[in-house]
Amino acid sequence: MKYALIVIALLAAAAIGHFVFISNDWMSRDDVPLEEVAPDFTEPEQEEEIETDENDEVEPVVQEPQSQSVLGTSAGGHTIDAYHFGVGDTELLFIGGIHGGYSWNTSLVAYELIDHLSENVDALPENIRITVVPMLNPDGIDRVVGDVGRFSASDIPQGADTVPGRFNANNVDLNRNFDCQWQPEGTWQTRSVSGGSVPFSEPESVAIRNYVNQHNPAAAVVWYSAAGGVFASNCGDGVLPETTELTNLFAQASGYRAYNEFDFYEITGDMVNWMAREGIPAISVLLTDHRAVEWDKNRAGIEAMIERYGVR
């Protein structure tokens, strides 16, 4: 009996000790305040790096021989489209429609160039890339044509007042909005026109500025109407020698008369003159009137340019 009582006492003591151990363990894990829990500074597992062969070549980006891009959006919300031909590093830039519906034939000659290049892109020298912006002022085209898609001369209403089409939706003359001798009030013939609030206040001129600064074209041609001539550019510090060469080259090939400058009246904020300030040979080609496209003349001038800048 004595031994039985001893065994019972030992078993009871063991049970009490086990209960105390469990209770203390429970308190140690769940009753500790969160801020007292030690932070885990263990480094996260790194993803296994994939070894590459030093001889592996990165796939080059292939430039398409024909493509289209959007340079920006006009004040009236229309896209400003550019068409690109060729894959070379020497870029020739052609721009039409800066005066929108007032000089709508400048857009048509640009579209003629697009058609010509589409059919003959394989004939371009390997170092040449041509970019054509046919409608820099789609707002002005829309005012006269009633649409901003491609159009023809027959879409122009007979007797339409095209003067409002010269300006964008903010009533700014875009060819007075560039940063060359800029003035808030410019001159067009005998009237005053808005040059914008500051140089490059208009989204259309910003689109061209950004493109030119990014791509640095070797030469540029901008179409206007109407005077029938090729005009060199400068921004008050003389004509670049290459601009003089380009002016004479285009004039001789096309049959237009060459002019050292546009001096019929004072012009401020002019686009080609701003390009001259940026060191880019740029010319203004003024069609003879406000309706003729004169594609054959301009095609001859363009082909002379391609021959001049091309490497075969």
MOURBEL-V843603 format. One record per run of one state. SS is the DSSP state (helix for helix, strand for strand, loop for the rest). FROM is the first residue (numbers start at 0). LEN is the number of residues. If there is no record, write none. Layout:
ss:SS from:FROM len:LEN
ss:SS from:FROM len:LEN
This chain:
ss:loop from:0 len:1
ss:helix from:1 len:29
ss:loop from:30 len:3
ss:helix from:33 len:3
ss:loop from:36 len:29
ss:strand from:65 len:8
ss:loop from:73 len:5
ss:strand from:78 len:7
ss:loop from:85 len:4
ss:strand from:89 len:6
ss:loop from:95 len:4
ss:helix from:99 len:24
ss:loop from:123 len:4
ss:strand from:127 len:6
ss:loop from:133 len:4
ss:helix from:137 len:8
ss:loop from:145 len:7
ss:helix from:152 len:3
ss:loop from:155 len:7
ss:helix from:162 len:4
ss:loop from:166 len:7
ss:helix from:173 len:3
ss:loop from:176 len:8
ss:strand from:184 len:4
ss:loop from:188 len:2
ss:strand from:190 len:4
ss:loop from:194 len:8
ss:helix from:202 len:13
ss:loop from:215 len:3
ss:strand from:218 len:7
ss:loop from:225 len:3
ss:strand from:228 len:4
ss:loop from:232 len:8
ss:helix from:240 len:14
ss:loop from:254 len:2
ss:strand from:256 len:3
ss:loop from:259 len:11
ss:helix from:270 len:7
ss:loop from:277 len:3
ss:strand from:280 len:7
ss:loop from:287 len:7
ss:helix from:294 len:15
ss:loop from:309 len:3
